[in-house]
Amino acid sequence: MDHSTKAAELFLSGSNCAQAVVVAFCDVTGLEPDFAARMACSFGGGMGRLREVCGAVSGMLMVAGLLYGYTDPGPGDAAKKAHYQLVQRLAGQFREEVGSIVCREILKNPSSDPNPSPRTAEYYKVRPCARMVMTAARILDDYIAEHPPVK
């Protein structure tokens, strides 16, 4: 199963958008699914339903950090610059395809109430989030195919 399909299935089974993307890539990152889900849980709904950066984008970038990230926090570090360029490339591609990387803009200004929306058939009918997690996973898969991570 490809990561896009896996991410959509995870979202449709109750994971938030960030969790869906991060957990879908556990086979690549080596993370345990429970750990990955906990790590990503705060980023759903544009960071805890604050409706900021789309959780699918946050999940994509968490995986990118795990696969291509740097560990030396030194200022001016070439690895930091290269990683930020990757972040901007991935987020830029998402923005180009979707129109925004901001949850409230993608969802057309929904409530930022901290209570999760009930996952009903109507919820899934009107929410584009399954498509967002598929888009983020596909963008990341395409990048990984062109730039296999070094373990």
Order of alpha helices (4+ residues) and beta strands (2+ residues): alpha-alpha-alpha-alpha-alpha-alpha-alpha-alpha-alpha-alpha
